[in-house]
Amino acid sequence: MAFSIKIYEKDKYMYALMKARLGALYPEAYITDPYLESRTDSDGDMFGEFTKVLFNPKQFGEDFNADINENAVKSLNRCLDKPVPTIDQDGIIDCRKICSALGLDNSVSTDQTSDSDGSGKGRIEVLIPFVYINDREIYIKNNYGDLTDADLALRLDFTSRLRSPEDGGTEYLAGNMTGILEACASRRFEPNDIFKYCSRDNMGFLTPGTSKGDDDVYDLGSTRCRILLDKCRQLISEGNRRINVLAIAEGFRSAELPVLVADCDKVTVLFSGKNKNEEVAASGLITSISRALTHGTIVTDYAGLSADNDLRPVTGKTGGILGAAI
């Protein structure tokens, strides 16, 4: 049964994300944005059985009254509902809530929308890079885009402010990582409070961005970072939304990293190239992380290569501070 969904959203990027997500859930829907697209007589109006309307309340106001061509709506089994806001009270776009408010049965089964690990609840991945900033960001764009194919995706940069990406933007540089690490140790801090510190980046991740001071992450310590990851695990396991998390961990002592990442689903150690000296130097760290993981996996990979490489731990010793090139 064909129908139309009109999304009133001024941000082209956000519209594209919602259209892609809703299009996968409702293959028979004609999805348009009357604000961005010049045509007002879309195929959905001409051939659809009925029309559903979404709007961004921050852009159009809570009392938004969509301009709908009543004559084009041919509702068979239900009357035209009032417009549905795309953003909830926490400022989050929650596709599950949107779908529930739309009152439509989607044709995608739970098995089809679950993560590759079969849990359907999302996952936590950690990247430990020993590469330049630009190489790290290119690797993230090429290898972690699938994490954003969820209801929500978080990016946590447990790094120095000096390691911020060049295109991070003013919101990324606002320094909310310091605030969230300071707050998460409080007993009053709830997992959903994480979103209060986050803004969306250009990949679709929600992120608190970098720290205020260059070394705030290390001053607050790996234990505080682990607490925040545990809060993320609670979000994944206890909520009704599928949430993926990407954490970037740089500059920690080799003894701290295994404890930090122990509950993660996948850890990737990224080298600049197939340099045996680098791998030998990091072999002790890799072995320690592998032993510490409660259920996850660890792999090594190389900047510039598209596929992960099977981890083959090398016997050796490592210690001290394992940082990354700036």
QUINOR-V775982 format. One line per field, one symbol per residue. phi: phi as a letter, one per 40 degrees, with the letter a starting at -180 (. if undefined). Layout:
phi = ???
This chain:
phi = .cabbbbcaccccccccccccccccbccccbbbcccbccbbcdcccbccabbbbaccccbgccdbccbcdcccbccbaccccdbccbcccgbcbccccccccgbcccbcccccccccgcgbhabbbbbcbacdcccccccccbbcccccacabbbbbcacdcccccccgcccccgccccccccccccccbdccdccbbbcccbhccacgccccdbddcccgcccccccccccccdccbcbbcbbbbbbbbgccccccdccbdcccabbcbbcacbccccccccccccccdccccacbbbbabdgbcbcbdcbdbcibaagcbbbcc
